[in-house]
Each structure stands twice: as C-alpha cells, then as structure tokens.
Amino acid sequence: METPLTQHISFDRPCYNLRDYEKNGGYQALRKALSLSPESITNTVQASDLKGRGGAGFNTGMKWSFVPMNGHYPVKYLIANADEMEPGTFKDRMLMEGNPHQLIEGMIISAFAIQANISYIFLRWAYKKAGRLLTHAMEEAYAAGYLGKNILGTGYNLEMYLHTGVGRYICGEETALLNALEGKRATPRAKPPFPQVSGLFGKPTIVNNVETLCNIPHIINNGPDWFKSLGKGNDAGTKIYGVSGRVKRPGLWELPMGVSMRELIEDCAGGMANGYRFRGALPGGASTDFLVEEHLDINLDYKSVAAAGSRLGTGTMIILDDHTCPVGFVHNLEHFFAQESCGWCTPCREGLPWTEKILLSIERGEGRPEDLQLLETHTRLLGPGNTFCALAPGAMEPLQSALKYFREDFEKHIDQKKCPWR
Amino acid sequence: MVRIYIDQKPYDVKPGKNLLETCLTLGLDLPYFCWHPAMGSVGACRQCAVKLFKDENDKTGRLVMACMEGVRDNMYLSLNDTAAHDFRSQNIEWLMSNHPHDCAVCDEGGSCHLQDMTVMTGHAYRRFRFPKRTYQNQYLGPFLHHEMNRCIQCYRCVRFYKDYAGGKDLDVFAAHNHVYFGREKDGVLENEFSGNLAEVCPTGVFTDKTLREHYTRKWDMTMAPSICQHCSLGCNIIAGERYGALRQITNRFNGAVNGYFICDRGRYGYEFVNDPGRVRQPVIRGEKEGRNLFESLSGILTGGKLLGIGSPRASLEANFALRRLVGEENFYQGISENEAGLLRKILAIQHSGHVYTPSLKETEYADVTLVLGEDPTNSAPRLALALRQAVRTKPLENIAGSNIPLWNDAAIREMIQDEKGELFMAYPVNTKLDEVASGMLHAAPEDIARFGFAVAHYMESSVPEPEGLPAQTKESARRMADLLQKAERPLIVSGTSLFNEDIIQAAYQIGQALEKAEKKAGLCFVLPECNSAGLAMMQAPSLAMAMRAAETGEFATAVVLENDLYRRAERSEIDRFFNAFKNSLVLDHLENDTARKATVLIPTATFAEGEGTLVNNEERAQRFFQVFMPKNEHIRESWRWLDEFRQFREGTKPDELRELDNLLEELVNAMPQFKGAEMAAPLSDFRINGQRIPREPHRFSGRTAMLANVAVSEPKPPVDTDSPLSFTMEGYRGMPPAPLTPFYWSPGWNSGQSVHKYQSEAGGPLRGGDPGVRLLGNAVHFSNGFHSASPAAFKRQMDEMALVPLTHIFGSDELSVLSPSVEGRSPRPYIALNSLDAERLHVSEGAILKMRIGDQVFDLPVTLKNELPEGLAGLPYNLPSLSGIAWPAKGVLTNATV
C-alpha cells in the first residue's frame, strides 16, 4: 500500500531537513513542474481528481482553472490554509511537523500553476512547533533557490511568508482567512466574487488546505492515473484519516481514499476501548453529521459519506461512546461553534448561542418539551444559504443528527429533569 | 427592462439592481436592516430572505437574500412563500432575543425601523427564555447618545462612519454574540457627519442627544420641510417642533443635493431658535411706554429717507421686502466690498454659462477633482462627504469589467482596496480631505491662485504662465493639467473662503480651458452663507457703499435686516455708520451688537417660524416652510414686518392674504433673474382634493389636552395664509409634492426609512423630481470682466503678518455656534503659525500673542502649523470673539510677555 504523503514522516527522528528531503526525492517534482506550462500542471491536477482535503471536497485543479491567466493580473496569491481548528482534526499538524518541505514544495508548484508570485502559509497560532519547523524549512528553501527570485534559473519568482493567526475557527473559512490576512476582522465574504477572481487584497487568489497541497508534488511526479489508482472507490488518492475518542489506539493513518469506517475503527484504531460501546461518530470533524452503527460498513469517500447523510469533511473522526452523554457532547460542540461565530450574520450570531443555551438547560435538567421543537427549527433555519457562510450549517450537522439518532436521550433528560449520565 | 415574476405576478423592472431595491421600488414591503440605498448591500442581517425558483416549474426553490441577488430576466421569486416568511420572522426573533424591548423609554420609539420590521414580519411572542446580554454604554460627545443593549448588529453604523464618511474613531469590537459598536474608549466622536448615525441606525443605539434634552416622539412633532441655514449648500432638512420649541432636525432627502446625509452643523445648529437671548419684544429706545408700535414708528417710517441693509442669512423675500420699503437705489447688501466683489465674480462666471455648475450630487461622480482654496469639510461639509465618494469614481470605473454589481458594497470595496481617484487639495493648512487626496499644496492664497493659473496655462497656452513659480509647483501644476484633461468628468471646487478673487479667476480659467478642450468640466463654488447667492443676485452695492452713502447725511434711518454689521467690519467703522443716522431700525431674531445699537429693534422669525426662499451655491432656489406659529405675536417674518412698514409708509391697506405669494410675484417682476424662484414650491393656494398638507402626523397626541392647564376648550389652530401646509393633523394623507413633504411616513413604515416610498425608485429621485429650481438659465449681466493677468506671488512682510481665515465647521457660522452642542465642539480662539515664525516671535505652542488688526487688539494662544508658509498666520474665521475683521487682513503680532 502506497503512502506518498507520510512516506518520509517518522516521529522517531527529527523531520527531514532540506538535504535529507532532497536525498529522498524532494523538490524533483518542482524541477519537473517548472519545465511544464502552468496550464498543463492545472490540467494534470484536474485530471488527477484531487479533491480539497479541507472539508469541502471541491476538485482542486478545477478551482485553479478559474484563476485568470490572461496576463491582466500581475498580482496573484497562493495561500496554504494551515488554520486547522476543526475539533478532532490534527492531520495538517502531522503533515507540517512531519515533513514541512513537502508542503513548501507543493505550494511552489501550485503557485507556479496559477502564476502567483506571493504565497502565505496561514498557520493556526497554537501550532508553535510547526511554525518553527516551517520557518526553518522556508529559510532552507530560500537558500537553495527554491524560493525567492528566479527560482532554479527559470525566471519564476515566488515569495513565501508564514502568517500566524490568533486562534479563530472562522479563519479556516477561506474568505475570512483572506480578511484576517489583510488585517481586517475575520468575517467571511459573500461569493461571488470568488477568491480566484477577487481574493487577497482584491487580487486573484487560491486558498488550499495543507493536505491538498502536500499531494501536489506526488501527482506531478507520478501522474494523474497513478493518483487515481491509489483510491479504493469513488475518489482518488490517499487520505489522512484520524480517529479520536474512546478507542484502543487513537491516531492518524494514511489510507487509500474510500476505506471503510469499520476498517478504520477496528483495524487501525483497534476497536473500542474495553468497557465502551460504539454509539456513533462524527466522520469528518465536529461540523459533520453523526454516523451510527448501521453505517459502519460505508466507504469513507465524499460520495458514500454524503449518501449516508453526513460529510467526509476532514476525514478525522470523533467517536461517541455509551459512557458519554450525547446531549453534553453536542452542547460542548455548540458552545464551541457559538463562541467561534464571527458575529456578522444574524442567524449564526444569535441562533447558535440560543441552541447552546437550550442544550445546557436540557443537560442541567431544566429542559422543556418544546425545546426539541425549537432545536429542530434551528437546525432547519440555520441551513446552507440562510446564513452568510458555512459555519452555522456545519454547527447544525451534529445537532440535527443527534436529534435523529439519540432522540430518546434528549427526551430522557427532559422527562427525568436531569442528565442520566450524571 | 427585464421581466421578473414575484408571487406569480409579472413586473418589468430595471436591470442592474438587486432584488431588495427592486421590490421596494415596486412598492412591496420586504423587511431589511443592513442594506442602505446609499451604501449598498453586504448580506449581513439576513432579513430580506425571499424564495427564488429556478424557473416557472420549480416548486421547491431556495431562500436567497434579496439584497445580494441581482435582477435577471425571467426570474421567479416569492415573498409570500411560507418558508421565506417563516425565516424572516425567525430572523427577527433572533435579533430580538437580546434586544431590551424598552420601546416605551427609547428615543427611537415611533420612529424605529426595528419596530416597523418586527411588526411587518409578524414576530410577536418571545421564546428565548435566557438572560439577555448587556453592554456598557459610552460617552460619545454632545451629539449622540449611546445605548448598546439595543443593538441588532446590522453593521450599518461602522459602514457609514468608516467606509462612507471616512471616520476613524468608531469601530466594531469583539466577536460572536458580543460584538460591540463604539469607540475604543469613551470620547467625542470626531467625524463631522456623526449625527447621521442616529438615522442610519435602525434602532435606538445612536440617538440625537440634543433631542433627548427636550424629547418628543416623532408622532408628536409638528414638522415642516425646511432648508439648512448654516452654509451655502442648501441641504434639505425636516424641522420638528412641540410646545413652541424646535426639537429636532433630520435629513430630508433631495436626490440632487444632500441625498440621505447632512453634516453635524446642520443637524445640531438649530438650537439658536430656542435661545433665551431671542428678541421677543419690539424695543423702542427712548420711547415713552404705552404707545402702539406703529404710532411710535410712524415718525421713522414716514419721515425722511431710509437706507436698507440686506442680509445673506435672510430670505429672498425678506431682502426684497426691504428693497421695496427703502427703494431699489437705497438698498445695499450687508456684506463687505471684498465679499461682494467675490460673489459678483462667481455669479458672473456661473451666469456666463461658459462652465457647467454641477449639483452637489453630481460632484460625487467627478473622476478628477481640484480644490482651490477651500477646506470643504469646514466650509461646505456635505460637499466634503460628496468628494469622499468622488475619489472612488475612478477606481470604480477601473473595475467595471469585473462584473461585480455596484450595489455589492463589500465586494466592490475589496476589489478597490485603498485605491483612490485624483483629488488635489490646495489650501494654506492641512485639511481633513488630505487623507484621501493624491496631491496637496500648502500655500498662501496668492500662491494657490498662481498654481491655478499655472494649471490653466498648461492646458491653454493663451493663459499667461505665472512668473517665478518653484519647479515643484510647476511640476504638480503640469501633472494636474494633464489629469484634468484626461478626465471624463473633471471638477474644480473653489470659493470665497480665502477672500481671494484671483483664486476664483484661476478656477474659472481652468474650467474654461477644459470646456475649450470639449471636456464636460464642473465648476463648483462654495459661498459664505445660506443666501449669499440670492442676495448677490439682487446686484445691490456693498456695505462699504452704504457707509459712503450714509456719510452724505441724506438718510434719516438705517434699516438693518437680520445682519450683525459688527461682524462685517471694524467696530469703529460700524459705529461711525450708525452715527450718521438719526434712527436705526434693526430687525433680527437674536440679540447681537447691532441689535443693541438699534433705536428700534423688531423681533423676527427664525427659519423655523417663517417661510422663505434661499438660493444655494449652485443657484438652486429652495423654499423653507414655517414649522410653527410662534405664540409670541411680536415674532413675525422679516418680510411680513417690512411689507407692513411699506404699506404703512405708503398709506395702503395691509393685504394679509397671499402676502408671500404676492411678494414672490413682485420679486420676479422686479428682478427677472429670479424667475422660477416662485416655483420652488407650490404656492399658498395649492390643495390636493381641496385639502392642505398636514404638518402633524395623524397620531399626534394631546391636542385637546396640551393647553388644558390654560383653558379647557381647544384653541382654534392657527391658519397658514402663506403656504398649503396646515398646522394640524387634518388634511391630505397621501403623498404630497416633494417640496411640501413635512415628514416621511407610510403605513407600516414609521421611521425615516420610509423615504423610499417617496422616491420614484428606491434610492432614486423623489416622485415628481427633486425639489428646487435652478436660476442659472436666467440672464443677468454682471459688469465684472474676465481679466487674465496672473497675480503676483505672496511676499512675506516683516512688519505685518498676512492673515488667512481658517474656517471651522463648528464655530465659523454665526447662528449654529449658539447651539450649546455645537459651541462645545467649536475651537477656542487661536493664532496658527509656522514654527519658524514662532521662533522669530520667541513664542512656543500655547504662548499668548498680541495681535493688532487696525484698531482692534486680540490676545491669542499660538498653535503651531508647520505647513503654513512663512509670513502667513492662520486665524479661525468668524468665531464669536474674533468677528469684525475685514478680510483679507493683516495683523501686527507681538509677544505678549515682552
């Protein structure tokens, strides 16, 4: 089984420096890419069917193809979204701490493909170690002529900057990230216009997730067909999957796209910890719908997870066990989402704290029968399109599915006027 | 036109608009908060949700925000769709979850967009059972009261204050459901347009602090359409009264003039009307008591020649009535010869028709602007706000190909970033507009004029090049000439502020050169006062000429109309003037030095107590209407007094009916240059279905009770013989003609947001056209020629400093500074110096300098302004304690401590 993304990652030793990375084939993809036309790189990436690993799952090459290449836009930007703040998600951290050069190489190729001359890594503030390693790796790349002016003598220039956020979940939303990077409030923007046309400082911009960008060198090296062959079913490539919660071995694994949920939980994570029973899982971070026992055999690719009523999201799963109160679990999440609302649009700013308060009151035994109706109304009205960005609709996903799969637990709280788990 | 279908009904609508403004134009009620017609859409509040269908067969549809969706042909949408309706209702419930529901004690109540929208969506029962979040309020200065708990986070305030008006000290802080709109810490809001927040805010977070001092509900106010009296732009306002006191000024939309916004001087300068120092009784000095006024006056009115001094702050009608009383040949403008000369020059230019005089709205679309010798933020504030929009014209054109609709405000601002069009500011000191300017020149007035001549020279070689210009000035003049020539809609702004005729000439030369190059150039002049243009158009001689005439001794009485002459010339000169007469008859509403000098003082009406017509800087004649009949019968409009005096003098019988109409008719007959002024608003006999237009909203309360402590029977309401407005709540309830609109109200729309119902389309001109009649087409001949010799350079003089008047929005206007709130924002007297000059005088910042101008001596603290050219000192213009300086002036400065 091929694991291109993690092949050079080992936490038993320091991460590769530039020399080691080069020795193991590093920056060969860049050399190759610089000899190709930008359009052909975009076409290759599009043909590989690489989909955005940040959660939305949009075809990366297609996203790039919307960037105007007619020469009317002298300033363009490429941005790595390293603001990994989805609860339960820590895959990008592993990639950056394990092999920072892989990200940098992927970024240079991607920037070349859209002919951007400035790139940023927007890094979550808490990722101090990643920050140190990336800074060092960037210095090495500059010194080796992979970054800066006239890269490898091709005449192509690219500056790269590391920008550290201040720890706001909304900065993971690409347009809010752009505003934050401009020094403005981290408020999302309405689309259209899309960042590909009017992004950072109003210039054409591509924002890609770290994992997405890390795939680029491998696609350039091995071609789109190879990449497609890595996937098991509907989707191409490998994916960093993760499991957290009460399993025997929580962690991250690079697996073929489309591995089944059962394989991931039982084979990789070693199954549930002793004495704990599986009740459900959020398959791709906190903003995805619960999947339950009946879904254990579905394949973890974008289409199959969607068919089961959830989203693959970031592919990092949080497991709910039978010792944990689902109401408390969801309340915890809604507390997070309400706090991380940027405050721009009404439904999210006012609706999320309301759901949070209702959930807390149910958890405290102060719930009222009409509360479930009110929660359901919120899950419906905070849906996509009603709010300004995807934060609130994402926040409603665990809640709406919890109301569906764990309804009797909610009702017990209200009937018994207490949390049965306390 | 494109065809759209709303709830199955077809409508043909304008393309390029968003769905929200389209629905409002169609008269459909769709609630909204964050959208503003002047500021566009950002999609934040989510209140205007509608159902949009893919095509006529789609029955599911999806919710979209109407403000963020452009109109397309064959669009199918629904406002009444249950899902859309439920969402809008739920959205209000969310907004209201933390709102304090304190309508009963909130200043906004009855004029609150949030109330209106809440009722409109049908949200009535509260399900949110948790504690509300609360905030600390801030002290924001004398103009606005802050009550953050009421905030519904629509972001309009910061979008207006920061994005539209260029303010720096209001922002949004914190996040999630605790966002806070205010200052970084308590303090006075600095921006000159802050008062608009009271109207921009859809609820009671920012409310008019002066209204709070004497609070009345909107529905309890008697209101009339009026014109701002505090600068030459003639912004349209609504003035409201109760119990004989003026309570509030709000913006009155005029698409060609002020649009949705007025400045803080205009909003808060009204309190002089309520000043305890008002003249309330006719005063006849040295007269035995008990005689009736006309008996006492008969000697004055019938014996001896009268000399009349008009006023640029009095209406056309008042000035004309005085002219009729004293005779055309004995009527003088009450302004200095210098000022009169400047105005003659400007009017000659405007009436020559050589260069286009733009409306205020049109200045917003200039792509290259040159400001010569004006600081619009202080001398014509609303123009400064327009110029702040004008600097966006060019960048907006640059992104026209991006297919982002103009209403998509956030996206447009994102694309434009900090890009600005060309605005060049030439003024002796830094101005607030410098921050959006692409070029600046700090120079003496003479050198600003020379710069202007140089610009003209580089466009039109027949204009002589000023000699000895510094290379840098030449370079920026050449660049400016180039920019103006390349512009589509170049604009030159100039005016009278620096009392320099050459600056005006230079502006004209530039305008002419552009016209010659077949550019549609705009030439906008800022004038000193609200009716400066109207008075100057009467073509009477200046105050200096009046002084000369007085010295002949042939006049028995000086009649002074609403004019404090002691502000216009040195005290000794005015004293000498008055001493040349046996009597002086002064008509004014306020005690001032001239009023104190009068042998007969007649109390007059302010703009709030009478009707009249003003001519603004673009020669737009606009009518203001009486807001309330003063209880004090002695307080009458100047024109009424003067016309009565004339009739008394001529022995004719007073004709009270249609007095104002007749006066206007006579005015136009006597001076055809005013033709059209009579049509600025419908005349007094105008009726709709036989009905007058009520000044009071139909919910006006307490009419039968408000005077019950005096008498239980309800007094007969006063009859207005001069206008089609009534002083009651009875009358025509529909849409009045635009110049007669006393307030904005429409069923379900109690707040001022209802203005869109009065417009031909949301954000567009008022129905029937924006009010005001421009008099520019009328032929008037001014003798002043168009000389073209370029002026000499400014020369520093060792013995005397040249003084330059620095206009202040708060302080330089005679009437508004009497409002306590405005007075609080006005600067203390100072003298501004370059630090090299200060060194020479051995003074530092704050030290006191003695300044002698003629026979007047002032002690003034020093303010260092290093951008001032050496040898030039700046003096705040027309502060109450610094008036009576004949501009342009020179002064001898000495160190007070030496």
Contacts between the chains, C-beta under 8 A, distances in Angstrom:
chain1	res1	chain2	res2	distance
A	168	B	175	7.5
A	185	B	172	6.8
A	189	B	410	6.3
A	189	B	411	7.0
A	189	B	414	6.7
A	190	B	42	7.4
A	190	B	43	5.0
A	190	B	68	5.9
A	190	B	408	7.2
A	190	B	410	6.4
A	190	B	411	6.5
A	192	B	404	7.6
A	192	B	411	7.6
A	193	B	402	7.0
A	193	B	404	5.6
A	193	B	411	5.3
A	193	B	414	8.0
A	193	B	415	7.5
A	197	B	402	7.1
A	198	B	402	7.0
A	198	B	404	7.4
A	198	B	411	6.5
A	198	B	414	5.8
A	198	B	415	5.1
A	201	B	417	5.7
A	202	B	414	5.0
A	202	B	415	4.2
A	202	B	416	6.9
A	202	B	417	5.1
A	338	B	176	6.2
A	338	B	177	7.1
A	339	B	176	5.7
A	340	B	176	7.1
A	341	B	175	7.2
A	341	B	176	4.4
A	341	B	177	7.0
A	342	B	175	5.8
A	342	B	176	7.2
A	343	B	153	6.5
A	343	B	172	8.0
A	343	B	174	7.4
A	343	B	175	4.9
A	343	B	176	5.1
A	343	B	177	6.7
A	343	B	178	7.4
A	343	B	179	3.9
A	344	B	44	5.3
A	344	B	155	7.4
A	345	B	43	7.4
A	345	B	44	5.4
A	345	B	45	7.2
A	345	B	46	5.3
A	346	B	44	7.5
A	346	B	45	5.4
A	346	B	46	5.0
A	346	B	47	7.2
A	346	B	91	5.5
A	346	B	94	5.2
A	346	B	95	5.7
A	346	B	152	7.7
A	346	B	153	7.3
A	347	B	46	5.7
A	347	B	90	7.9
A	347	B	91	6.6
A	347	B	94	6.2
A	349	B	94	7.9
A	349	B	153	6.4
A	349	B	176	6.3
A	349	B	177	5.1
A	349	B	179	7.4
A	350	B	94	3.6
A	350	B	95	6.5
A	350	B	97	5.4
A	350	B	98	7.1
A	350	B	177	6.1
A	351	B	94	5.5
A	352	B	176	7.8
A	352	B	177	7.8
A	353	B	176	7.3
A	353	B	177	4.8
A	354	B	94	7.3
A	354	B	97	6.3
A	354	B	128	6.2
A	354	B	130	7.7
A	357	B	130	4.6
A	361	B	130	7.7
A	370	B	127	7.9
A	374	B	127	6.4
A	377	B	90	7.0
A	381	B	86	7.6
A	381	B	87	5.8
A	381	B	90	5.2
A	385	B	62	5.7
A	385	B	63	5.6
A	385	B	64	6.9
A	386	B	46	6.6
A	386	B	49	7.1
A	386	B	63	5.7
A	386	B	87	6.3
A	387	B	46	7.0
A	388	B	43	6.1
A	388	B	44	6.8
A	388	B	46	7.2
